[in-house]
Amino acid sequence: QVQLVESGGGLVQPGGSLRLSCAASGSILSIDYMGWYRQAPGKQRELVAGIYSGGSTNYADPVKGRFTISRDNAKNTVYLQMNSLKPEDTAVYCCNAVRRFGVDWGQGTQVTVSS
């Protein structure tokens, strides 16, 4: 099992930036993929970005060119750099870790984009 703790959310004005962090502990060597998801009120949870153990990444179309996912293996942490934020980016952002035999989720962090 993997334990995940997100941080870095908050209130930001449109056009601003935030960097989210997802710190992993536990069976981290078993992780194949880590993803950032978001869920806005009244909407389904959606994938924002993900990174494979080999380093390749994928992004949802609405965030391409604005968000960047990266990782620091020494810190067992995955980051989501969010630039040019829009009000429609407002959501609870969660990270997950996909292992061969299961998926683990963090508790989430709120991101609010508003003037």
C-alpha positions as CSV (number, residue, x, y, z in Angstrom):
1,Q,0.0,0.0,0.0
2,V,1.1,3.6,-0.7
3,Q,0.2,6.6,1.5
4,L,-0.2,9.9,-0.4
5,V,-0.4,13.4,1.1
6,E,-1.2,16.4,-1.1
7,S,-0.3,20.0,-0.4
8,G,-0.1,23.3,-2.1
9,G,-3.7,24.2,-2.8
10,G,-5.2,27.5,-2.1
11,L,-6.9,30.6,-3.5
12,V,-5.3,32.2,-6.5
13,Q,-6.5,34.9,-9.0
14,P,-7.1,34.0,-12.7
15,G,-3.8,33.9,-14.5
16,G,-1.9,33.0,-11.4
17,S,0.1,29.9,-10.6
18,L,0.2,27.2,-8.0
19,R,2.3,24.1,-7.4
20,L,0.8,21.0,-5.9
21,S,2.8,18.4,-4.2
22,C,2.0,14.7,-3.6
23,A,4.3,13.0,-1.2
24,A,4.3,9.2,-1.3
25,S,5.4,6.7,1.3
26,G,5.0,3.0,1.8
27,S,5.4,0.6,-1.1
28,I,6.7,3.2,-3.5
29,L,8.8,0.8,-5.5
30,S,5.6,-0.9,-6.6
31,I,4.2,2.3,-8.2
32,D,3.7,2.1,-12.0
33,Y,1.9,5.4,-12.5
34,M,0.9,8.4,-10.5
35,G,-1.8,10.8,-11.6
36,W,-3.4,14.0,-10.6
37,Y,-7.2,14.1,-10.7
38,R,-9.7,16.9,-10.0
39,Q,-13.3,17.0,-9.1
40,A,-15.4,20.2,-9.3
41,P,-18.7,20.5,-7.5
42,G,-21.4,18.7,-9.4
43,K,-19.0,17.2,-11.9
44,Q,-17.3,13.8,-12.2
45,R,-13.7,13.3,-11.2
46,E,-11.3,13.7,-14.2
47,L,-7.7,13.0,-14.9
48,V,-5.6,16.1,-15.1
49,A,-2.1,14.7,-15.7
50,G,-0.1,11.6,-15.0
51,I,3.5,10.3,-15.0
52,Y,4.7,6.7,-15.5
53,S,7.5,5.1,-13.7
54,G,9.6,5.3,-16.9
55,G,9.0,9.1,-17.0
56,S,6.5,9.5,-19.8
57,T,3.6,11.8,-19.1
58,N,0.1,12.5,-20.2
59,Y,-2.2,15.5,-19.9
60,A,-5.9,16.2,-20.3
61,D,-6.6,18.5,-23.2
62,P,-7.9,21.4,-21.1
63,V,-4.6,21.7,-19.2
64,K,-2.1,21.0,-22.0
65,G,0.4,23.8,-22.2
66,R,-0.5,25.2,-18.8
67,F,0.1,22.4,-16.4
68,T,3.3,20.4,-15.9
69,I,3.7,17.2,-14.0
70,S,7.1,16.2,-12.6
71,R,8.6,14.1,-9.9
72,D,11.5,14.1,-7.5
73,N,12.5,10.5,-6.9
74,A,14.8,11.5,-4.0
75,K,11.8,13.1,-2.2
76,N,9.2,10.5,-3.4
77,T,7.1,13.4,-4.5
78,V,5.2,14.2,-7.6
79,Y,4.4,17.8,-8.5
80,L,1.8,19.6,-10.5
81,Q,2.8,23.0,-11.7
82,M,-0.3,24.9,-12.7
83,N,0.1,28.2,-14.7
84,S,-2.3,30.5,-16.3
85,L,-5.0,29.3,-14.0
86,K,-8.7,29.8,-14.9
87,P,-11.8,29.8,-12.8
88,E,-12.8,26.5,-14.4
89,D,-9.7,24.9,-12.9
90,T,-11.4,25.3,-9.5
91,A,-11.7,21.8,-7.9
92,V,-10.4,19.4,-5.3
93,Y,-7.2,18.0,-6.7
94,C,-6.2,14.5,-5.6
95,C,-3.3,12.3,-6.5
96,N,-3.3,8.6,-6.9
97,A,-0.7,5.8,-7.2
98,V,-1.4,2.9,-9.5
99,R,0.3,-0.4,-8.4
100,R,0.1,-3.8,-10.0
101,F,-2.4,-4.9,-7.3
102,G,-4.2,-1.8,-6.4
103,V,-4.7,2.0,-6.5
104,D,-4.2,4.4,-3.6
105,W,-5.6,7.9,-3.2
106,G,-4.7,10.9,-1.3
107,Q,-7.1,13.1,0.6
108,G,-7.1,16.0,-1.8
109,T,-6.3,19.7,-1.7
110,Q,-8.7,22.5,-2.7
111,V,-7.7,24.8,-5.5
112,T,-9.9,27.9,-6.0
113,V,-9.3,30.3,-8.9
114,S,-11.2,33.5,-8.3
115,S,-10.8,37.2,-8.4
